[in-house]
Amino acid sequence: MIDSFDTAAEMAARLEPEEPVYCLRPHVISATARRFVTGFPGDVLYAVKCNDNPIVLQAIHDGGVRHFDTASVAEVAEIAGHFPEQTSHYMHPVKSQRSIEEAYFHYGVRSFAVDHPDELEKLLEVTGGRDLTVVVRVQTPRNMAVFDLGGKFGASVEEAAELLRAASAPDRRLGLTFHVGSQCLNPDAYRRAIKLAGRVLRLARVPIDILDVGGGFPVAYAGVDVPPLEDFFAAIDETATGIRLPEGCRLLCEPGRSMVAEGCSIVVRVTLRRSDSLYLNDGIYGGLSDLTFNGIDMPMRVIRAIGGKPRPAADPDNLAAFRLFGPTCDSGDKLPRPYLLDAGVADGDWIEIGQAGAYSNVLATRFNGFQSARTVLVRDDAFRPGPADRHDRQTRQAAE
């Protein structure tokens, strides 16, 4: 049975953990899932790759999500094991014949993404083309989000139109999809991408049953102004209406980061303070790789340990900029920016890092034998950026 605590500070006091600890808040994840399900004008697919912890998946299901964006047979199998009555969509555009066969015949997957004629041919050959939804991925303009996902996947407008025509059949459903990039801060990116999909439809002259707007919905990390989710939903709904989708065409979206980021924090321990440098028991080879990207600044607070018992952090105005290093022998295992923390932080203290539910545990390695992290439940609210985090960026830039 998994341990449960009121706060991460209580967890540190009782467990005094030497390894990193993921503090899950299922109630936060379920609330965010409900916000998507009730606000988005269509079906919501959770992007399993973002965090596949069973507790996270259950919280998302409890929030009303019944569709899952999967990128491998392993993810398809995982969803089938947890929720056998729910729907997996195989949205990775490149798949082996064996993976298509297993997903289609063993797990009953019927929705597959493609972006190349050879992939379409492979899909139709393996499945026989019956009882199938073919979703063509369109390449969108680059640099529309913090994480640019362009360049690897996606067909041009002309290629996508040809793929739709080639996939069209009386007993087959069709769709279009795209991905504007992860951590997209501007609803206009979705407007532009949907209008691009409209161009594909005008060229293809075949009706579609699905328009999947992908993921990319943002999180309000420290120092970042993010429009509310409802602004993105409204932009998607309005633009989709404007391109005159075929009657009965269903909108889909694939949130990942925005659904789970605030549902988890990571508690790491300071193993050495050397002047303004802190050496931690987690780093970029563990759960903190997302912090290496510009625009991803998670809030941090110190849980100070004295005599084995933590006490509240010092005056929040008494802060200093620290450089953070991970535990491995690799000199590159460090965060690229200094962070403002309690100036009195010392060896043995813990640091709680908020908004860490996305691309943390799923990207952790065991390089050098580290990263045997533990998972617990906590009952408090999400750990979001506070006043200190709002001026954190400017202060850290001065420290650099």
C-alpha positions as CSV (number, residue, x, y, z in Angstrom):
1,M,0.0,0.0,0.0
2,I,1.3,3.4,-1.0
3,D,2.1,5.9,1.8
4,S,0.0,9.0,2.1
5,F,0.8,12.4,3.8
6,D,-0.8,15.8,4.1
7,T,2.2,17.6,2.6
8,A,5.7,16.9,1.2
9,A,7.1,18.4,4.4
10,E,5.3,15.9,6.5
11,M,6.6,13.1,4.3
12,A,10.2,14.3,4.7
13,A,9.8,14.5,8.5
14,R,8.4,11.0,8.8
15,L,10.5,9.2,6.1
16,E,13.7,11.2,6.0
17,P,14.2,9.9,2.5
18,E,17.7,9.5,1.1
19,E,16.3,8.9,-2.5
20,P,14.2,11.2,-4.6
21,V,10.5,11.0,-3.8
22,Y,7.6,11.7,-6.3
23,C,4.7,13.3,-4.4
24,L,1.6,12.5,-6.4
25,R,-1.7,14.5,-6.0
26,P,-4.3,12.5,-7.8
27,H,-7.1,14.9,-6.8
28,V,-5.3,17.7,-8.7
29,I,-4.9,15.5,-11.8
30,S,-8.6,14.4,-11.7
31,A,-9.7,18.1,-11.4
32,T,-7.6,19.1,-14.4
33,A,-8.9,16.1,-16.4
34,R,-12.5,17.2,-15.6
35,R,-11.6,20.7,-16.8
36,F,-10.6,19.3,-20.2
37,V,-13.5,16.9,-20.5
38,T,-16.1,19.6,-19.7
39,G,-14.4,22.4,-21.6
40,F,-13.0,21.0,-24.7
41,P,-15.6,20.8,-27.6
42,G,-14.9,17.1,-28.4
43,D,-13.2,14.0,-27.1
44,V,-10.1,14.2,-24.9
45,L,-7.2,11.7,-25.4
46,Y,-4.6,11.6,-22.6
47,A,-1.0,11.3,-24.0
48,V,0.2,8.3,-22.1
49,K,3.9,9.1,-22.9
50,C,3.8,12.1,-20.5
51,N,3.3,10.1,-17.3
52,D,2.2,6.4,-17.3
53,N,2.2,5.9,-13.5
54,P,-0.8,3.7,-12.7
55,I,-2.0,6.2,-10.1
56,V,-1.8,9.0,-12.6
57,L,-3.7,7.0,-15.2
58,Q,-6.4,6.2,-12.6
59,A,-6.7,9.8,-11.6
60,I,-7.2,10.8,-15.3
61,H,-9.8,8.1,-15.7
62,D,-11.6,9.3,-12.5
63,G,-11.7,12.8,-14.1
64,G,-13.7,11.4,-17.0
65,V,-11.1,10.7,-19.7
66,R,-12.1,7.7,-21.8
67,H,-9.6,7.9,-24.7
68,F,-5.9,7.5,-24.7
69,D,-3.2,8.6,-27.1
70,T,-0.7,5.8,-27.3
71,A,2.7,5.6,-29.1
72,S,3.7,2.0,-28.8
73,V,2.2,-1.5,-28.3
74,A,3.5,-1.4,-24.7
75,E,1.4,1.7,-24.0
76,V,-1.6,0.1,-25.8
77,A,-1.1,-3.0,-23.6
78,E,-0.8,-0.8,-20.5
79,I,-4.1,0.9,-21.1
80,A,-5.8,-2.3,-22.0
81,G,-4.6,-3.8,-18.7
82,H,-6.0,-0.9,-16.6
83,F,-9.1,0.1,-18.6
84,P,-10.1,-2.8,-20.9
85,E,-13.3,-1.0,-21.9
86,Q,-11.6,2.3,-23.0
87,T,-10.2,3.3,-26.3
88,S,-6.6,3.6,-27.4
89,H,-5.6,5.5,-30.5
90,Y,-2.2,4.6,-32.0
91,M,-1.0,8.1,-32.9
92,H,2.7,7.4,-33.6
93,P,2.9,7.9,-37.4
94,V,5.7,5.3,-37.8
95,K,5.0,1.7,-36.8
96,S,6.4,-1.7,-37.5
97,Q,4.1,-4.3,-39.2
98,R,4.3,-6.4,-36.0
99,S,3.1,-3.6,-33.8
100,I,0.2,-2.7,-36.1
101,E,-0.8,-6.4,-36.2
102,E,-0.7,-6.7,-32.4
103,A,-2.5,-3.5,-31.7
104,Y,-5.2,-4.2,-34.3
105,F,-5.9,-7.9,-33.8
106,H,-4.9,-8.5,-30.1
107,Y,-5.9,-5.2,-28.5
108,G,-8.7,-4.0,-30.8
109,V,-7.1,-0.7,-31.7
110,R,-8.9,0.8,-34.8
111,S,-7.5,4.4,-35.0
112,F,-4.0,4.8,-36.5
113,A,-2.0,7.9,-37.6
114,V,0.1,7.9,-40.8
115,D,2.1,10.6,-42.6
116,H,3.7,8.7,-45.5
117,P,2.4,6.6,-48.4
118,D,4.5,3.6,-47.3
119,E,2.9,3.8,-43.8
120,L,-0.6,3.9,-45.2
121,E,0.2,0.9,-47.5
122,K,1.6,-1.0,-44.5
123,L,-1.4,-0.2,-42.4
124,L,-3.9,-1.3,-45.0
125,E,-2.0,-4.5,-45.8
126,V,-1.7,-5.7,-42.2
127,T,-5.3,-4.8,-41.2
128,G,-7.0,-5.5,-44.5
129,G,-8.3,-2.0,-44.4
130,R,-11.6,-2.9,-42.7
131,D,-13.1,-1.4,-39.6
132,L,-10.3,1.2,-39.6
133,T,-9.8,4.9,-38.9
134,V,-6.9,6.4,-40.8
135,V,-5.7,9.7,-39.3
136,V,-3.3,11.7,-41.5
137,R,-0.8,13.9,-39.7
138,V,-0.1,17.3,-41.2
139,Q,3.1,19.2,-40.7
140,T,2.6,22.5,-39.1
141,P,4.7,25.7,-39.1
142,R,7.8,25.5,-36.8
143,N,8.6,27.5,-33.7
144,M,5.0,27.8,-32.4
145,A,5.8,26.4,-28.9
146,V,8.6,26.1,-26.3
147,F,9.3,22.5,-27.6
148,D,9.3,22.6,-31.4
149,L,8.1,19.1,-32.5
150,G,8.4,19.8,-36.2
151,G,10.8,18.2,-38.6
152,K,10.3,14.6,-37.7
153,F,6.7,13.9,-38.5
154,G,4.0,15.3,-40.7
155,A,3.0,15.5,-44.3
156,S,2.8,18.7,-46.4
157,V,-0.6,20.0,-47.3
158,E,-0.4,18.5,-50.8
159,E,1.0,15.1,-49.4
160,A,-1.7,15.0,-46.7
161,A,-4.4,15.6,-49.3
162,E,-3.1,12.7,-51.4
163,L,-2.9,10.4,-48.4
164,L,-6.6,11.2,-47.5
165,R,-7.7,10.4,-51.1
166,A,-5.6,7.2,-51.1
167,A,-7.1,6.1,-47.7
168,S,-10.7,6.9,-48.6
169,A,-13.0,3.9,-48.8
170,P,-16.7,3.3,-48.0
171,D,-16.0,1.2,-45.0
172,R,-13.2,3.4,-43.6
173,R,-13.2,6.5,-41.4
174,L,-10.7,9.3,-42.0
175,G,-9.1,12.0,-40.0
176,L,-6.5,14.8,-39.9
177,T,-4.2,15.5,-37.0
178,F,-1.3,17.8,-36.2
179,H,0.8,18.9,-33.2
180,V,1.8,22.5,-32.7
181,G,4.5,21.6,-30.2
182,S,4.7,21.1,-26.5
183,Q,4.1,24.1,-24.1
184,C,2.3,26.2,-26.7
185,L,1.6,29.7,-25.2
186,N,-0.6,31.2,-27.9
187,P,-4.0,30.1,-29.1
188,D,-3.2,31.5,-32.5
189,A,-1.0,28.5,-33.1
190,Y,-4.1,26.3,-33.1
191,R,-5.9,28.7,-35.4
192,R,-3.1,28.6,-37.9
193,A,-2.9,24.8,-37.8
194,I,-6.7,24.3,-38.2
195,K,-6.7,26.6,-41.2
196,L,-3.9,24.5,-42.6
197,A,-6.1,21.4,-42.1
198,G,-8.8,23.3,-44.0
199,R,-6.5,23.7,-47.0
200,V,-5.9,20.0,-46.9
201,L,-9.6,19.3,-47.0
202,R,-10.2,21.6,-49.9
203,L,-7.5,19.9,-51.9
204,A,-8.5,16.4,-51.0
205,R,-12.2,16.8,-51.6
206,V,-13.0,13.8,-49.3
207,P,-14.9,14.1,-46.0
208,I,-13.2,13.4,-42.7
209,D,-14.7,12.1,-39.5
210,I,-12.1,13.3,-37.1
211,L,-10.0,16.5,-36.6
212,D,-7.4,15.9,-33.9
213,V,-5.8,19.1,-32.8
214,G,-3.0,17.2,-30.9
215,G,-1.5,18.4,-27.6
216,G,0.6,21.3,-26.6
217,F,-1.6,23.0,-24.1
218,P,0.6,24.9,-21.6
219,V,1.4,25.0,-17.9
220,A,1.8,28.2,-16.0
221,Y,5.4,27.7,-15.0
222,A,7.4,30.3,-13.1
223,G,7.8,33.5,-15.0
224,V,5.5,32.5,-17.8
225,D,2.2,34.2,-18.7
226,V,-0.2,31.6,-19.9
227,P,-3.8,32.2,-21.3
228,P,-6.5,30.1,-19.6
229,L,-7.3,26.8,-21.1
230,E,-10.7,28.1,-22.1
231,D,-9.1,30.6,-24.5
232,F,-7.5,27.7,-26.3
233,F,-10.7,25.7,-26.4
234,A,-12.6,28.8,-27.8
235,A,-10.0,29.4,-30.5
236,I,-10.1,25.7,-31.5
237,D,-13.9,25.6,-31.6
238,E,-14.3,28.9,-33.5
239,T,-11.7,28.1,-36.1
240,A,-12.9,24.6,-36.6
241,T,-16.4,26.0,-37.2
242,G,-14.9,28.5,-39.7
243,I,-13.3,25.9,-42.0
244,R,-16.7,24.2,-42.3
245,L,-15.9,20.6,-41.2
246,P,-18.1,17.9,-42.6
247,E,-21.3,17.2,-40.7
248,G,-20.6,14.8,-37.9
249,C,-16.9,15.4,-37.8
250,R,-15.6,15.1,-34.2
251,L,-12.9,17.2,-32.6
252,L,-10.2,15.4,-30.6
253,C,-7.3,16.7,-28.5
254,E,-4.3,15.0,-26.9
255,P,-3.2,16.8,-23.7
256,G,-0.3,15.5,-21.7
257,R,1.9,18.1,-19.9
258,S,-1.0,20.4,-19.1
259,M,-3.1,17.5,-17.6
260,V,-0.5,16.1,-15.2
261,A,2.3,18.6,-14.5
262,E,0.7,20.1,-11.4
263,G,-0.3,16.8,-10.0
264,C,3.2,15.9,-8.8
265,S,6.2,17.4,-7.1
266,I,9.6,15.8,-6.6
267,V,11.4,16.0,-3.3
268,V,15.2,15.8,-3.6
269,R,17.9,16.0,-1.0
270,V,21.0,18.2,-0.8
271,T,24.1,16.1,-0.4
272,L,26.6,18.9,-0.5
273,R,26.6,22.7,-0.4
274,R,29.7,24.2,-1.9
275,S,29.4,28.0,-1.7
276,D,26.5,28.8,-4.2
277,S,26.4,25.3,-5.6
278,L,24.1,22.6,-4.4
279,Y,24.6,18.9,-5.2
280,L,21.4,16.9,-5.3
281,N,20.4,13.3,-5.3
282,D,18.5,13.8,-8.6
283,G,19.4,15.5,-11.8
284,I,19.0,15.5,-15.6
285,Y,19.4,11.7,-15.8
286,G,16.5,11.4,-13.4
287,G,13.3,13.3,-13.0
288,L,14.7,16.8,-13.7
289,S,15.5,16.7,-17.5
290,D,12.6,19.0,-18.3
291,L,14.3,21.8,-16.4
292,T,17.1,22.0,-19.0
293,F,14.7,23.7,-21.4
294,N,14.2,27.5,-21.6
295,G,10.7,28.4,-20.5
296,I,10.4,25.4,-18.1
297,D,11.0,26.9,-14.6
298,M,9.4,24.9,-11.8
299,P,8.8,26.4,-8.4
300,M,11.1,25.2,-5.6
301,R,11.1,25.4,-1.8
302,V,13.4,24.2,0.9
303,I,12.4,21.8,3.6
304,R,15.0,22.4,6.2
305,A,16.2,19.5,8.3
306,I,17.5,19.9,11.9
307,G,18.1,16.9,14.1
308,G,16.3,14.8,11.5
309,K,13.2,16.9,11.8
310,P,12.3,19.5,9.1
311,R,11.3,23.0,10.1
312,P,9.6,25.6,7.9
313,A,11.7,27.5,5.4
314,A,13.2,30.8,6.4
315,D,11.9,34.2,5.5
316,P,10.9,33.9,1.8
317,D,12.6,37.3,1.3
318,N,15.9,35.8,2.4
319,L,16.8,34.1,-0.8
320,A,20.0,33.4,-2.8
321,A,20.8,32.1,-6.3
322,F,22.1,28.6,-6.3
323,R,23.5,26.4,-9.1
324,L,22.1,22.9,-9.0
325,F,24.0,19.7,-9.8
326,G,22.8,16.1,-10.2
327,P,24.3,13.1,-8.4
328,T,26.1,11.4,-11.3
329,C,29.8,11.5,-12.3
330,D,28.9,13.3,-15.5
331,S,29.9,17.0,-15.3
332,G,27.1,17.8,-17.6
333,D,24.6,16.6,-15.0
334,K,23.5,20.1,-14.0
335,L,20.7,22.5,-14.4
336,P,21.5,25.3,-16.8
337,R,20.2,28.2,-14.7
338,P,20.6,29.3,-11.1
339,Y,17.5,29.1,-8.9
340,L,16.4,31.2,-5.9
341,L,16.2,29.2,-2.7
342,D,16.4,29.8,1.0
343,A,19.8,31.4,1.6
344,G,20.4,29.1,4.6
345,V,19.9,25.8,2.7
346,A,22.4,23.2,3.9
347,D,23.5,19.5,3.5
348,G,20.7,17.2,4.5
349,D,17.9,19.6,3.6
350,W,15.3,18.7,1.1
351,I,14.0,20.7,-1.9
352,E,10.5,20.3,-3.2
353,I,10.2,20.9,-6.9
354,G,6.6,21.6,-8.0
355,Q,4.8,21.1,-11.4
356,A,7.0,18.0,-12.0
357,G,4.3,15.6,-13.2
358,A,5.2,15.8,-16.9
359,Y,8.1,14.0,-18.5
360,S,9.9,13.3,-15.2
361,N,9.5,9.7,-14.0
362,V,9.0,8.5,-17.6
363,L,12.4,9.9,-18.7
364,A,14.4,8.8,-15.6
365,T,17.4,6.5,-16.2
366,R,19.6,4.5,-13.9
367,F,22.8,6.0,-15.0
368,N,25.6,5.4,-12.4
369,G,23.0,3.4,-10.5
370,F,21.1,6.4,-9.3
371,Q,17.4,7.3,-9.5
372,S,15.7,4.6,-7.4
373,A,12.9,7.1,-6.7
374,R,9.9,6.4,-4.4
375,T,6.3,7.4,-4.9
376,V,3.9,8.7,-2.2
377,L,0.6,10.5,-2.1
378,V,0.1,13.9,-0.7
379,R,-3.2,15.7,0.0
380,D,-2.4,19.4,-0.2
381,D,-3.0,21.6,-3.2
382,A,-0.8,21.8,-6.2
383,F,2.6,23.4,-5.6
384,R,2.5,26.4,-8.1
385,P,4.8,29.4,-8.6
386,G,4.4,32.0,-5.8
387,P,5.6,35.6,-5.5
388,A,9.3,34.6,-5.2
389,D,9.1,32.6,-8.4
390,R,7.6,35.6,-10.3
391,H,10.8,37.6,-9.9
392,D,13.0,34.6,-10.0
393,R,13.8,34.8,-13.7
394,Q,15.1,38.4,-13.5
395,T,17.2,37.7,-10.4
396,R,18.7,34.5,-11.8
397,Q,19.6,36.3,-15.0
398,A,21.4,38.9,-12.9
399,A,23.2,36.1,-11.2
400,E,24.3,34.6,-14.5
